Amino acid sequence: MFSLDALFCHVDDFCQTFEGQWHKKLLKGGVIRRNRAKSLCLSEIMTILIAFHQNHY
């Protein structure tokens, strides 16, 4: 079995560096995009998905 805390820490570290670089690479097409408040952050969503797939469901 894996540690969910350790998995979250690794995913969160990755997301912190990835999101900054990703936003720099996005194209600015002149379209106004809304930034809605999310209930879960990207690292929480990714941790849930990875844990789901590691449990072979």
Backbone bond lengths (Angstrom), bond angles and torsions (degrees), N, CA, C in turn:
res aa  C-N    CA-C-N  psi(-1)  N-CA   C-N-CA  omega(-1)  CA-C   N-CA-C  phi
1 M - - - 1.451 - - 1.527 108.62 -
2 F 1.303 116.98 151.28 1.450 123.07 -177.95 1.519 110.18 -105.43
3 S 1.314 115.34 160.90 1.458 120.79 178.31 1.529 108.82 -90.31
4 L 1.308 115.66 120.49 1.458 120.52 -179.46 1.531 110.88 -66.85
5 D 1.321 116.86 -33.02 1.475 120.58 177.99 1.525 111.09 -65.35
6 A 1.332 116.21 -44.24 1.462 120.19 179.69 1.528 110.61 -65.83
7 L 1.330 116.39 -40.46 1.463 120.59 177.66 1.521 110.34 -60.87
8 F 1.329 117.03 -45.50 1.466 120.47 179.96 1.519 111.11 -62.07
9 C 1.324 118.01 -40.81 1.472 120.80 179.90 1.523 111.31 -61.99
10 H 1.335 117.20 -42.68 1.464 120.88 178.80 1.531 111.29 -66.11
11 V 1.314 116.31 -44.63 1.466 120.63 179.91 1.525 110.48 -65.48
12 D 1.323 117.58 -40.75 1.464 121.10 -179.77 1.524 111.12 -65.11
13 D 1.328 117.50 -41.03 1.464 120.68 176.56 1.529 110.73 -61.31
14 F 1.335 116.23 -43.02 1.459 120.20 178.28 1.531 110.90 -62.82
15 C 1.322 116.83 -45.85 1.467 120.85 -176.57 1.516 112.00 -65.40
16 Q 1.317 117.93 -34.57 1.463 120.92 178.75 1.523 110.76 -61.41
17 T 1.335 117.74 -43.73 1.463 120.06 -179.90 1.523 111.12 -77.92
18 F 1.331 117.31 -37.12 1.460 120.83 -176.57 1.522 112.27 -67.86
19 E 1.315 117.36 -45.37 1.474 119.96 -175.99 1.528 112.16 -63.19
20 G 1.323 117.09 -37.76 1.466 119.85 178.29 1.518 111.84 -63.51
21 Q 1.319 116.53 -44.80 1.460 120.94 179.36 1.521 111.03 -70.40
22 W 1.315 117.71 -36.22 1.454 122.45 -178.34 1.533 110.95 -65.04
23 H 1.328 116.44 -43.11 1.464 120.02 -179.83 1.533 111.56 -66.96
24 K 1.325 118.03 -29.03 1.464 121.13 176.73 1.529 111.10 -69.67
25 K 1.338 116.96 -31.83 1.463 121.70 -175.55 1.524 113.50 -86.45
26 L 1.324 118.22 -12.71 1.455 120.39 -178.32 1.527 110.60 -63.68
27 L 1.302 115.53 140.66 1.454 120.59 179.06 1.517 110.04 -78.20
28 K 1.283 115.57 140.86 1.458 121.39 176.49 1.526 107.08 -98.69
29 G 1.329 116.74 101.22 1.446 120.67 -176.52 1.509 113.63 -96.93
30 G 1.304 118.70 8.17 1.446 121.07 -179.36 1.514 112.89 84.73
31 V 1.310 116.99 -3.28 1.462 121.03 -179.40 1.523 108.19 -87.90
32 I 1.306 116.51 132.92 1.456 120.97 178.09 1.529 108.23 -80.72
33 R 1.311 115.95 124.70 1.454 120.95 179.80 1.518 109.24 -113.14
34 R 1.316 114.25 139.97 1.464 119.47 179.24 1.525 109.91 -84.46
35 N 1.299 116.03 141.71 1.464 122.20 173.13 1.519 107.48 -110.48
36 R 1.312 115.68 90.28 1.457 120.47 -179.02 1.525 110.34 -79.49
37 A 1.302 114.69 150.35 1.462 119.85 176.67 1.525 109.09 -70.50
38 K 1.314 116.05 135.00 1.462 121.22 -179.23 1.518 109.13 -103.31
39 S 1.321 115.44 154.14 1.455 118.48 177.59 1.526 111.15 -83.66
40 L 1.344 117.14 -29.17 1.461 122.13 176.97 1.522 108.67 -124.31
41 C 1.321 116.35 144.42 1.457 118.90 176.54 1.533 109.13 -82.38
42 L 1.316 116.17 168.21 1.462 121.60 -176.29 1.526 111.58 -59.25
43 S 1.322 117.71 -41.26 1.470 120.04 -178.06 1.526 111.51 -66.89
44 E 1.319 118.38 -32.71 1.470 120.66 176.85 1.526 111.12 -69.00
45 I 1.319 116.50 -41.61 1.464 120.36 178.61 1.523 110.60 -64.52
46 M 1.328 116.35 -45.22 1.464 119.88 -179.80 1.521 111.73 -64.82
47 T 1.328 118.04 -37.28 1.467 121.07 177.99 1.519 110.73 -63.06
48 I 1.313 117.53 -42.24 1.464 121.21 178.26 1.523 110.35 -62.77
49 L 1.333 117.48 -44.15 1.462 120.83 179.74 1.522 112.62 -64.57
50 I 1.325 117.35 -43.30 1.464 120.98 179.63 1.522 110.56 -65.36
51 A 1.328 117.65 -44.15 1.461 121.04 179.25 1.525 110.79 -63.49
52 F 1.324 117.37 -37.81 1.462 121.69 178.00 1.524 110.69 -62.11
53 H 1.322 116.89 -44.86 1.465 120.31 -178.36 1.529 112.22 -73.65
54 Q 1.326 117.86 -29.80 1.459 120.06 178.08 1.519 111.94 -71.66
55 N 1.325 117.57 -22.55 1.458 120.55 178.03 1.511 113.24 -89.08
56 H 1.345 118.31 6.67 1.463 124.90 174.32 1.520 113.30 60.38
57 Y 1.323 117.24 40.12 1.456 120.37 174.31 1.499 109.29 -90.63
